[in-house]
Amino acid sequence: MAKNTFSSAFRKIDVDQYNEDNFKEDDGELGGTGPNENDVMVLLNQGKYIDALKAVINSSPLGSKNQHLKDQALNITLKVLLCIRVPQIEEAVQALTSDELDILMKYVYRGFENPTEGSSGHLLHWHEKIYGIGGVGCIIRVLSDTKRA
């Protein structure tokens, strides 16, 4: 016996919701509110460079759409990176987790975009040490991530 084919109830189902290739942009702001410059400067003056680096990385405003906040975070992060001497870079990088390495690599690449006097060579040392620990995967994750530093 034939079934009733005049029913249109099946047409009300949104089949695109089951497609895993649908791209949805994140609407909300993610990430921190930016590093507190006074706290970071206190840590730098006390010689706690690794703590200052972790504070800057963990409060980075990656998902923010406020470009001024991102630029401020970049300037503070570059201050911290340039305060750490080349022989201390490897120790600082080894103290970071994989996610923190990815964020740090984002700041290194952003520092390459707007070089200051003497920063490019120092950032190359940072890049070398981060690559030594994070490998190619760290670079790929940074280049393919939509949340920019």
N, C-alpha and C positions, 0 to 999 in steps of 0.2 A: 504494500500500500504506500502511496506517495505521501510525503509530509507537506505541510503548509509552507510554501516558500515565499509567501507574501509578507512575512514578518520582517521588520527592519530593526529589531532590537539589537542585533549584533553590530549595527553600524554606529552605535553610541559608545563603543569601547575605543579608547585612545590607544592604538597599538604602538605608537611611538614611545610610550612610557616604558615599554619592555625592551627597547633598543639600548644596548649598553654603550653604543658609540655616540649617544647624544651628549653634546658638550653644554655644560651649564656654568656660566661665569659666577664666581663668588660675589655676592652682593655686599655682605657685611665687611667691616674692616677687621683684619686680623693682625696679630702681632702686638708688640708692646707699644708703649707711648713714647718711646725714645729714651736714651740713656740720660740720667741726671748728671750734668757736667760737673757740678760741685762734688758729688760723691766720687766720680771717676778721678777728678783731680786730687782729691784727698788720698785715694788709693795709690795714685802715681807718686805723690809726694812721700808716702810712707814706703815706697819701693815695692809695693805689692802689684807688680805688673800683670801677673797671671789673673789675679782677682779682678783687676780693672778690665782686662780683656774679656773675661767671662761676663762681667756686669754689662759691658757694652753689647756683647753678642746676644745675651739673653733678653735684653730690653729693646732689641732692634725693631723698628716699625715696618716690617716687610710688607704686610698687607694693607698698609695705610695708603690713602690716595692723596694725602697732604704732602706735596713735594718739598715744602719748606722744612717739615719735620724730618723727612728723609735726608735732606741736605745737612741739617744740623747733626743728625746721627752719624753721617759719613764723616763730617769734620772731627767729631769727637773720637770716632773710631780710628781715623788716620793719626790723630795725636797719640793715641795709645800705641798703635803699630810702630810709629816712628820713635817712640820713647824706648821701645824694647831693642836692645842691641842685637847684632847679628848672631853672636854665639849663644844668646838666650832664646832665639826664635824656636829652635827645635824642642827645647824643654817646654815652651809655652804651647806649641802645637800638639805635643804628646799629651798634654793635660786636658785636651778638648775631646768631646764626644764627636761622633760622626755628623750629627745634625749641626753642631756648633762649627765644625770644619766647613760644612757647606755654606753656612751664613758668612763665615770669615772669608771664604773664597769669593762670595758675592761682593763683599766690601773691597777685596783686593782688585777685582775686575773694575769696580766702580772707581777706585783710585787711579787705575790706568787710564780711565776716560778723561780725568781732569788732573793731570800731573802737576805737582808743585816742585819747587827747587829741591832736588835730592831725593824725592820720594820714589821715583821710578825704580832705581836700583834697589832700594830697600824693599819695595813691594815685590820685586823679582825674587829676592831671597825668601820672602814669605810664601810666594807662589811655589817655589821649589820645595820648601819643607812641607807645605800642605799637600802638594802632589805626591811627595814621598810617602806620606801616611795614608791619605785618602784615595790615591790612585786616580785612574782615568774616570772612574765612576763619579768622583766628586765634581770633576769638571763637567761631565755630561749632565749631572743633576742641576748644576748651577745654570748652565746654558739653556736647559729645557724648562726650567721653572718659570712660571708666569709672575711670581711674586718677586719683584726686583728690590734691591737694596737702595 
